[in-house]
Amino acid sequence: MNTHHISADTHELPHPPEQEKPRKALFANRPKAYPKWIVGRFRRMKWAVMALLLGLYYLAPWLRWDRGPGAPDQAILVDMPGRRLYFFFLEIWPQEVYYLTGVLILAAVGLFLATSLLGRVWCGFTCPQTVWTDLFLMVERFVEGDRAQRIRLDNGPLTLNKVTRKVTKHLIWLAIAVATGGAWIFYFNDAPTLMGDILRFDISPTILFFVGLFTATTYLLAGIVREQVCVYMCPWPRFQAAMLDEHSTTVTYQAWRGEQRGPKRKTESWEGRGDCIDCNQCVQVCPTGIDIRDGQQLDCIGCGLCIDACNEVMVKIGRPGELITFDTQMNQTARAAGQPTGGLHIFRPRTLIYLAVLAIVGGVMLASLMSRSDADLSVQRDRVPLFVQLGNGRIQNSYTLKILNKERADRSFEMTIPALPQAELSLVGHEEEAGQAATLTVKPDSVGSYRIHVRMPREALQGASTPVSFLLRDAATGESYSIDTVFLGPK
C-alpha cells in the first residue's frame, strides 16, 4: 500500500491578489450647462431688459449736449486729459470726487434693498455678465441649435458641419466683443472723432490696447466662462444671504405641493402624489444648470426661467401653474401648513434702514449739487520757514492760493483780509504792488495758482497763531468766497 504524505502547508491554497479599489476623485469637473430655449413672461422680461440695457450702452456715447463754445458736446464723457467727468448738465472736477463716492454708496445700498425685497433680481436681469451671456447664448442657439442639437454637436465627431458652425459662432462672438470694447472706449473719447480715426486705422496704441483688453474679457467671460463667473468669481452670492430674510421674495419650489414627485402616465390618478412629474425641464432651462427643487442655492441667479418652463408643463398636464414661483419663505411655510398667507412685507426693519440711508445720502448729494459754487479755493501755508521777521519788525508768512474757475470765461477776484486791516498783501513777482488788497485773474475753466506774502505788525498778532480768513470777491458779479487758515509768529 502506498502511503502519501502531505506536508502541513500544502493544504493552504494561495490567495488571489487583492484588486485595488478605484480611488474617488476629490474634485469633479463642472458639467457644461446647455440652457434650453423657453418662452414665458420671465423670458420676455429678460429680452426687454437686455434690449434696453444694450441699447443704452452702445448708443449713450453718441448723445450730444451743448455746453457752449470750447466745451465737449458729448453728453456722457470721462475726459481723462482734461481731468473732468461730464454727465449731461453735470460737470464733475477732480476736487469733487466725493460725488462719485456718493454714487457708489447709493448703488451698493440700492443693491442691498433690491436683494432684501426681490432676491437676486440684479443678477438675473440687469448684471452685465447676465446680459452679455444671454446675448452670446442667443447667437449660439441661432448657429448651433437648441439644447439637444448643441449637445449632439459637441459630443459628435469632428466634421465639416461642426467646424463651420463652431467657427461661425466664435466669429460672431468676437464681433460682439469688439463692438463692446469699442463702445466702452467711446465713453473716454469723443465718439464721432474716435470712430473716424478707427475707420482710417489711425488710433493710438493705448486705445488699441484697451479695445483689445475689453474685447478679450467680453469674449472670455460671456462666451467661454459664462455661469462660472456667477458661481466661482463673483463675490455677491457669498454674502447675499445676509441681505435675505423670511420676507424676501425669491424663486421657490413649492415642495409641499410638488412632492412626492415622479413620472406619471395619463391613465394614472393624481391621488397620493405631487404635481411635479420630474420632467427636469426646470433644470434644462437654467442658465447655471441647477435644480431649484433642491432649495435655495448659491448658483441660483433668480432669473425665473425655471418658472416659465414649469408653467408650460403644468398647462400640458392640466395642473395649476406656479409650482415654481416667486414667493417668500414665510408664505411658503404658511401654505404648507394650510394657513392664510400674509402677503408681502415691504416695510420691515432692514428695508427701512436701507431706505433711510438712500434718502440721507441722496439728500446730501442733492443739496450739495444745488449749492455748489462756480469757484473753489484752497490755501497752503509754507512750512519752511514758519515765519520770517523782516528788518522793519513785521512778521511775514507765505501762502500758496489756488482758485478753481468753473466758468468758461476769465474771472477777476479782489483778495483782502477784512479781519486784519493792518495786513499787507503782495504777490510773488509783483511785490511793488503790495497793499491791503490784491487782484487775482483766473483763466476760464482752469485753476489759477498764486504765491502770496502776508506781512503783519508784531503787535497785531494774537500770539504764536492768529486765525486768518482770505476773502475773494468776484469783480464782475460781487459774489464772495472765503477760506480760513492761520498766521504764525513768535511766541
C-alpha positions as CSV (number, residue, x, y, z in Angstrom):
1,M,0.0,0.0,0.0
2,N,1.3,3.3,-1.0
3,T,1.3,6.0,1.6
4,H,1.0,9.6,0.5
5,H,2.5,12.2,2.8
6,I,1.1,15.7,2.6
7,S,3.0,18.5,4.1
8,A,1.4,20.8,6.7
9,D,1.3,23.8,4.4
10,T,0.2,22.1,1.2
11,H,-3.5,22.4,2.2
12,E,-3.3,26.2,2.1
13,L,-4.2,27.4,-1.3
14,P,-2.5,30.7,-2.4
15,H,-4.8,33.8,-2.1
16,P,-5.7,35.6,-5.3
17,P,-4.1,39.1,-5.4
18,E,-6.3,41.8,-4.0
19,Q,-7.7,44.2,-6.6
20,E,-7.0,47.8,-5.9
21,K,-10.2,49.8,-5.3
22,P,-10.6,52.7,-7.6
23,R,-9.8,56.0,-6.0
24,K,-12.5,58.5,-5.7
25,A,-11.7,61.9,-7.3
26,L,-11.5,64.7,-4.8
27,F,-12.7,67.2,-7.4
28,A,-15.2,66.7,-10.3
29,N,-15.3,68.8,-13.4
30,R,-18.3,71.1,-13.5
31,P,-20.7,69.8,-16.2
32,K,-21.2,72.3,-19.0
33,A,-24.6,74.0,-18.9
34,Y,-26.7,73.8,-22.1
35,P,-29.7,76.1,-21.4
36,K,-32.8,75.2,-23.3
37,W,-34.9,77.8,-25.1
38,I,-38.1,78.6,-23.3
39,V,-40.9,81.1,-23.9
40,G,-42.7,82.8,-21.0
41,R,-43.2,86.1,-19.1
42,F,-39.8,86.0,-17.4
43,R,-38.0,85.2,-20.7
44,R,-39.8,88.2,-22.3
45,M,-38.8,90.4,-19.4
46,K,-35.2,89.3,-19.8
47,W,-35.3,90.1,-23.5
48,A,-36.8,93.5,-22.9
49,V,-34.3,94.4,-20.2
50,M,-31.4,93.1,-22.3
51,A,-32.5,95.2,-25.3
52,L,-32.9,98.3,-23.1
53,L,-29.5,98.0,-21.4
54,L,-27.6,97.1,-24.6
55,G,-29.2,99.9,-26.4
56,L,-28.2,102.4,-23.7
57,Y,-24.7,101.0,-23.5
58,Y,-24.0,101.2,-27.3
59,L,-25.9,104.4,-28.0
60,A,-25.2,106.6,-24.9
61,P,-21.7,107.8,-26.2
62,W,-23.4,109.2,-29.3
63,L,-25.8,111.5,-27.4
64,R,-24.9,115.2,-27.7
65,W,-25.2,118.0,-25.1
66,D,-24.5,121.6,-25.8
67,R,-22.2,123.1,-23.1
68,G,-21.2,126.2,-25.1
69,P,-18.1,127.1,-27.1
70,G,-14.9,125.4,-26.2
71,A,-16.6,122.6,-24.2
72,P,-17.1,119.0,-25.3
73,D,-20.6,118.3,-26.6
74,Q,-20.7,114.6,-25.7
75,A,-23.5,114.0,-23.1
76,I,-21.5,111.3,-21.2
77,L,-17.8,111.7,-21.3
78,V,-14.9,110.8,-19.0
79,D,-12.3,113.4,-20.1
80,M,-9.0,112.0,-18.7
81,P,-6.7,114.6,-20.3
82,G,-8.9,117.4,-19.1
83,R,-9.5,115.6,-15.7
84,R,-13.2,116.1,-15.9
85,L,-16.4,113.9,-15.9
86,Y,-19.3,115.1,-17.9
87,F,-22.8,113.8,-17.4
88,F,-25.4,115.8,-19.3
89,F,-25.7,119.1,-17.3
90,L,-23.3,118.0,-14.6
91,E,-19.6,118.6,-14.7
92,I,-17.5,116.9,-12.0
93,W,-14.0,118.1,-11.3
94,P,-11.3,116.0,-9.6
95,Q,-11.8,118.1,-6.4
96,E,-15.4,116.8,-6.4
97,V,-14.6,113.1,-6.4
98,Y,-16.8,112.7,-3.4
99,Y,-19.8,112.8,-5.7
100,L,-18.5,109.5,-7.2
101,T,-18.2,108.1,-3.7
102,G,-21.8,109.1,-3.1
103,V,-22.9,107.4,-6.3
104,L,-21.1,104.2,-5.3
105,I,-22.8,104.2,-1.9
106,L,-26.2,104.7,-3.4
107,A,-25.6,101.9,-5.9
108,A,-24.4,99.5,-3.1
109,V,-27.3,100.3,-0.7
110,G,-29.8,100.2,-3.6
111,L,-28.5,96.7,-4.4
112,F,-28.9,95.7,-0.8
113,L,-32.5,97.0,-0.8
114,A,-33.4,95.2,-4.1
115,T,-31.9,91.9,-2.8
116,S,-33.8,92.1,0.5
117,L,-37.0,92.7,-1.4
118,L,-36.7,90.5,-4.5
119,G,-33.7,88.3,-4.0
120,R,-31.1,88.2,-6.8
121,V,-33.1,90.2,-9.2
122,W,-30.0,92.2,-10.2
123,C,-28.1,89.0,-11.0
124,G,-30.9,87.5,-13.0
125,F,-31.9,90.5,-15.1
126,T,-29.5,93.5,-15.1
127,C,-26.0,92.3,-14.3
128,P,-23.7,92.9,-17.3
129,Q,-22.5,89.3,-17.0
130,T,-26.1,88.0,-17.4
131,V,-26.9,90.4,-20.2
132,W,-23.9,89.6,-22.4
133,T,-24.2,85.9,-21.6
134,D,-27.8,85.9,-22.8
135,L,-26.7,87.7,-26.0
136,F,-23.9,85.1,-26.6
137,L,-26.3,82.2,-25.9
138,M,-28.8,83.7,-28.4
139,V,-26.0,83.6,-31.0
140,E,-25.1,80.0,-30.0
141,R,-28.7,78.8,-30.4
142,F,-29.1,80.6,-33.8
143,V,-25.9,78.9,-35.1
144,E,-25.9,75.5,-33.4
145,G,-29.5,74.9,-32.5
146,D,-31.3,74.3,-29.2
147,R,-30.1,72.3,-26.2
148,A,-30.3,68.8,-27.8
149,Q,-28.7,69.8,-31.0
150,R,-25.8,71.5,-29.2
151,I,-25.2,68.5,-27.0
152,R,-25.1,66.2,-30.0
153,L,-22.8,68.6,-31.9
154,D,-20.3,68.8,-29.0
155,N,-20.3,65.0,-28.4
156,G,-20.2,64.1,-32.1
157,P,-17.2,63.6,-34.4
158,L,-15.2,66.4,-35.9
159,T,-17.0,67.1,-39.2
160,L,-17.0,70.0,-41.7
161,N,-20.5,70.9,-40.4
162,K,-19.3,71.0,-36.8
163,V,-16.2,73.1,-37.7
164,T,-18.3,75.5,-39.8
165,R,-20.8,76.1,-37.1
166,K,-18.2,76.5,-34.3
167,V,-16.1,79.0,-36.4
168,T,-19.2,80.9,-37.3
169,K,-20.3,81.2,-33.7
170,H,-17.0,82.3,-32.4
171,L,-16.6,84.9,-35.2
172,I,-19.9,86.4,-34.3
173,W,-18.9,86.4,-30.6
174,L,-15.7,88.2,-31.5
175,A,-17.6,90.8,-33.5
176,I,-19.9,91.5,-30.5
177,A,-16.9,91.6,-28.2
178,V,-15.1,94.1,-30.4
179,A,-18.2,96.3,-30.5
180,T,-18.4,96.0,-26.7
181,G,-14.8,97.0,-26.2
182,G,-15.0,99.8,-28.7
183,A,-18.2,101.2,-27.2
184,W,-16.5,101.3,-23.8
185,I,-13.6,103.4,-25.2
186,F,-16.1,105.8,-26.7
187,Y,-17.0,106.9,-23.1
188,F,-13.5,108.2,-22.7
189,N,-13.1,109.9,-26.1
190,D,-15.3,111.9,-28.4
191,A,-17.2,109.1,-30.1
192,P,-17.5,110.6,-33.7
193,T,-13.9,111.6,-33.8
194,L,-12.7,108.3,-32.5
195,M,-14.9,106.4,-34.9
196,G,-13.3,108.4,-37.8
197,D,-9.8,107.6,-36.5
198,I,-10.7,103.9,-36.3
199,L,-12.1,103.8,-39.8
200,R,-8.8,105.5,-41.0
201,F,-6.8,102.9,-39.0
202,D,-5.3,105.9,-37.2
203,I,-5.6,105.0,-33.5
204,S,-3.1,105.2,-30.7
205,P,-1.5,102.1,-29.2
206,T,-3.2,103.0,-25.9
207,I,-6.7,102.9,-27.3
208,L,-5.9,99.8,-29.3
209,F,-4.7,98.1,-26.1
210,F,-7.9,98.9,-24.2
211,V,-10.1,97.9,-27.0
212,G,-8.3,94.6,-27.2
213,L,-8.5,94.2,-23.4
214,F,-12.2,94.7,-23.2
215,T,-12.8,92.6,-26.3
216,A,-10.9,89.7,-24.7
217,T,-12.6,89.9,-21.4
218,T,-16.1,90.1,-23.0
219,Y,-15.4,87.1,-25.2
220,L,-13.9,85.1,-22.4
221,L,-16.5,85.9,-19.7
222,A,-19.7,85.9,-21.7
223,G,-18.7,83.2,-24.3
224,I,-16.4,80.8,-22.6
225,V,-16.7,81.1,-18.8
226,R,-20.4,82.1,-18.6
227,E,-22.2,80.8,-15.5
228,Q,-18.9,80.0,-13.8
229,V,-18.4,83.8,-13.3
230,C,-21.5,83.8,-11.1
231,V,-20.7,80.6,-9.3
232,Y,-16.9,81.0,-8.7
233,M,-15.7,84.5,-9.4
234,C,-18.5,86.9,-8.3
235,P,-18.4,87.7,-4.6
236,W,-22.0,88.8,-4.4
237,P,-23.5,85.2,-4.0
238,R,-21.2,84.7,-1.0
239,F,-22.8,87.4,1.2
240,Q,-26.2,87.9,-0.4
241,A,-27.7,85.6,2.2
242,A,-27.0,88.4,4.7
243,M,-29.4,90.6,2.8
244,L,-32.2,88.0,2.8
245,D,-34.8,87.1,5.4
246,E,-38.0,85.1,5.5
247,H,-39.9,88.0,3.9
248,S,-37.6,88.3,0.9
249,T,-39.2,87.2,-2.5
250,T,-37.1,84.5,-4.2
251,V,-37.5,81.8,-6.7
252,T,-39.1,78.9,-4.7
253,Y,-40.1,75.4,-5.4
254,Q,-43.4,74.6,-3.6
255,A,-42.3,71.2,-2.2
256,W,-45.5,70.8,-0.2
257,R,-47.4,70.7,-3.4
258,G,-44.9,69.0,-5.7
259,E,-43.9,66.0,-3.7
260,Q,-44.0,63.1,-4.0
261,R,-42.6,63.7,-7.5
262,G,-42.2,61.1,-10.2
263,P,-43.2,60.3,-13.8
264,K,-47.0,59.9,-14.5
265,R,-49.0,58.3,-17.2
266,K,-52.2,59.8,-18.4
267,T,-54.2,56.9,-17.1
268,E,-52.8,57.2,-13.6
269,S,-54.6,59.1,-10.9
270,W,-53.2,62.2,-9.1
271,E,-54.1,60.7,-5.7
272,G,-51.2,60.2,-3.3
273,R,-48.7,62.1,-5.4
274,G,-47.5,65.6,-6.0
275,D,-47.8,67.8,-9.1
276,C,-44.1,67.5,-10.1
277,I,-43.7,64.9,-12.8
278,D,-39.9,65.0,-12.6
279,C,-39.6,66.1,-16.2
280,N,-36.4,68.1,-15.4
281,Q,-37.5,71.0,-17.7
282,C,-36.6,73.4,-14.9
283,V,-33.1,72.1,-14.8
284,Q,-32.7,72.2,-18.6
285,V,-33.6,75.8,-19.0
286,C,-31.5,77.0,-16.0
287,P,-28.5,79.1,-17.2
288,T,-26.4,77.8,-14.3
289,G,-27.7,74.2,-14.6
290,I,-29.0,73.8,-11.1
291,D,-32.1,72.0,-9.8
292,I,-34.3,74.6,-8.0
293,R,-36.2,71.7,-6.3
294,D,-33.1,71.2,-4.1
295,G,-33.8,74.6,-2.4
296,Q,-32.0,77.9,-2.3
297,Q,-28.5,77.6,-3.7
298,L,-25.6,79.9,-4.3
299,D,-25.8,79.1,-8.1
300,C,-29.3,80.4,-8.5
301,I,-29.4,83.9,-10.1
302,G,-33.1,84.4,-9.7
303,C,-33.9,84.8,-13.4
304,G,-37.2,82.9,-13.2
305,L,-36.8,80.9,-16.4
306,C,-37.5,77.7,-14.4
307,I,-40.9,79.2,-13.6
308,D,-41.6,79.6,-17.3
309,A,-40.6,76.0,-18.0
310,C,-42.6,74.6,-15.2
311,N,-45.7,76.6,-16.0
312,E,-45.5,75.3,-19.6
313,V,-45.5,71.7,-18.3
314,M,-48.3,72.4,-15.9
315,V,-50.5,73.6,-18.7
316,K,-49.8,70.5,-20.7
317,I,-50.7,68.1,-17.9
318,G,-53.7,70.1,-16.7
319,R,-52.4,71.1,-13.3
320,P,-52.3,74.6,-11.7
321,G,-49.3,76.8,-12.5
322,E,-46.7,78.4,-10.3
323,L,-45.4,75.1,-8.9
324,I,-42.2,77.0,-9.0
325,T,-42.8,80.7,-8.2
326,F,-41.5,83.9,-6.8
327,D,-42.6,83.9,-3.1
328,T,-41.3,84.4,0.4
329,Q,-40.3,81.7,2.8
330,M,-42.9,82.9,5.3
331,N,-45.7,82.5,2.8
332,Q,-44.4,79.1,1.7
333,T,-44.4,77.9,5.4
334,A,-48.0,79.2,5.8
335,R,-49.2,77.5,2.6
336,A,-47.6,74.2,3.5
337,A,-49.5,74.3,6.8
338,G,-52.7,75.3,5.1
339,Q,-52.8,78.7,6.8
340,P,-53.5,82.1,5.1
341,T,-50.5,84.0,3.8
342,G,-49.5,87.4,5.0
343,G,-48.7,88.9,1.6
344,L,-45.5,90.9,1.0
345,H,-44.0,92.8,3.9
346,I,-42.1,95.6,2.1
347,F,-41.5,97.9,5.1
348,R,-39.6,96.0,7.7
349,P,-36.5,97.0,9.8
350,R,-33.8,96.2,7.2
351,T,-35.6,97.7,4.3
352,L,-36.4,100.8,6.3
353,I,-32.7,101.2,7.2
354,Y,-31.7,100.8,3.5
355,L,-34.4,103.4,2.5
356,A,-33.2,105.8,5.2
357,V,-29.5,105.5,4.1
358,L,-30.6,106.1,0.5
359,A,-32.6,109.1,1.5
360,I,-29.8,110.6,3.6
361,V,-27.0,110.1,1.1
362,G,-29.2,111.1,-1.8
363,G,-30.4,114.2,0.1
364,V,-26.9,115.3,1.0
365,M,-25.7,114.8,-2.6
366,L,-28.7,116.8,-4.0
367,A,-28.2,119.6,-1.5
368,S,-24.5,119.7,-2.3
369,L,-25.2,119.8,-6.1
370,M,-27.8,122.6,-5.7
371,S,-25.5,124.7,-3.5
372,R,-22.2,124.1,-5.3
373,S,-20.4,127.3,-6.3
374,D,-18.8,128.1,-9.6
375,A,-15.4,128.7,-7.9
376,D,-13.4,126.8,-5.3
377,L,-10.5,127.8,-3.1
378,S,-7.6,126.1,-1.4
379,V,-4.7,127.5,0.5
380,Q,-1.5,126.0,1.8
381,R,0.9,127.9,4.2
382,D,4.6,127.5,3.7
383,R,6.1,125.2,6.4
384,V,9.7,126.2,6.0
385,P,10.3,128.7,7.4
386,L,7.2,129.0,9.5
387,F,7.6,132.8,9.5
388,V,10.2,135.5,8.7
389,Q,10.9,138.6,10.8
390,L,11.6,141.5,8.4
391,G,14.0,144.3,9.1
392,N,11.2,146.7,9.9
393,G,9.9,144.4,12.6
394,R,7.0,143.0,10.6
395,I,6.3,139.2,10.6
396,Q,5.8,137.6,7.2
397,N,4.0,134.3,6.3
398,S,3.9,132.9,2.7
399,Y,0.9,131.0,1.2
400,T,0.1,129.2,-2.0
401,L,-3.5,130.0,-3.0
402,K,-5.3,128.1,-5.7
403,I,-8.5,129.3,-7.3
404,L,-10.7,126.9,-9.4
405,N,-12.7,128.8,-12.0
406,K,-15.5,126.6,-13.2
407,E,-16.9,129.1,-15.6
408,R,-15.9,129.4,-19.3
409,A,-14.8,133.0,-19.1
410,D,-12.0,135.0,-17.5
411,R,-12.7,136.0,-13.9
412,S,-11.0,138.6,-11.8
413,F,-11.0,138.5,-8.0
414,E,-10.1,141.0,-5.3
415,M,-8.5,139.4,-2.3
416,T,-8.5,141.0,1.2
417,I,-8.2,140.0,4.8
418,P,-11.0,142.0,6.4
419,A,-10.5,140.9,10.0
420,L,-6.9,142.2,9.9
421,P,-6.8,145.6,8.3
422,Q,-3.1,146.0,9.3
423,A,-2.2,143.1,7.0
424,E,-0.2,143.9,3.8
425,L,-0.5,141.6,0.8
426,S,1.9,141.1,-2.1
427,L,2.0,138.6,-5.0
428,V,5.3,136.9,-5.7
429,G,6.6,138.7,-8.8
430,H,4.5,141.8,-8.1
431,E,6.0,142.9,-4.7
432,E,5.9,146.6,-5.8
433,E,2.1,146.4,-5.8
434,A,1.9,145.4,-2.1
435,G,-1.2,146.8,-0.3
436,Q,-4.3,145.8,1.7
437,A,-5.8,144.1,-1.4
438,A,-4.5,142.1,-4.3
439,T,-6.1,141.4,-7.7
440,L,-6.1,137.8,-9.0
441,T,-7.1,136.8,-12.5
442,V,-8.0,133.2,-13.4
443,K,-8.4,131.9,-16.9
444,P,-11.7,130.1,-17.9
445,D,-12.2,126.5,-16.9
446,S,-8.9,126.3,-15.1
447,V,-7.0,126.5,-11.8
448,G,-5.0,129.7,-11.0
449,S,-2.1,129.3,-8.6
450,Y,-0.6,132.2,-6.7
451,R,2.2,132.7,-4.2
452,I,1.3,135.3,-1.7
453,H,3.2,137.1,1.1
454,V,1.3,138.4,4.1
455,R,3.0,140.8,6.4
456,M,1.7,141.8,9.9
457,P,2.9,144.2,12.6
458,R,4.1,142.1,15.6
459,E,1.9,143.9,18.0
460,A,-1.2,143.0,15.9
461,L,-0.7,139.3,16.4
462,Q,-2.7,137.4,19.0
463,G,0.2,135.1,19.8
464,A,2.0,132.3,18.1
465,S,-1.0,131.5,15.9
466,T,-3.5,134.1,14.7
467,P,-6.7,133.0,12.7
468,V,-6.7,134.5,9.2
469,S,-9.5,134.4,6.6
470,F,-8.8,135.2,2.9
471,L,-11.8,136.8,1.3
472,L,-12.2,136.9,-2.5
473,R,-14.8,139.0,-4.3
474,D,-15.7,138.5,-7.9
475,A,-15.2,141.8,-9.6
476,A,-18.0,141.2,-12.1
477,T,-20.7,139.7,-10.0
478,G,-19.8,140.7,-6.5
479,E,-20.0,137.1,-5.3
480,S,-17.7,136.4,-2.3
481,Y,-15.7,133.3,-1.4
482,S,-13.6,132.8,1.7
483,I,-11.2,130.3,3.1
484,D,-9.6,130.1,6.6
485,T,-6.0,129.5,7.7
486,V,-3.6,130.7,10.4
487,F,-0.8,133.3,10.6
488,L,2.2,132.1,12.7
489,G,4.6,134.3,14.6
490,P,7.0,134.3,17.5
491,K,5.6,133.4,21.0
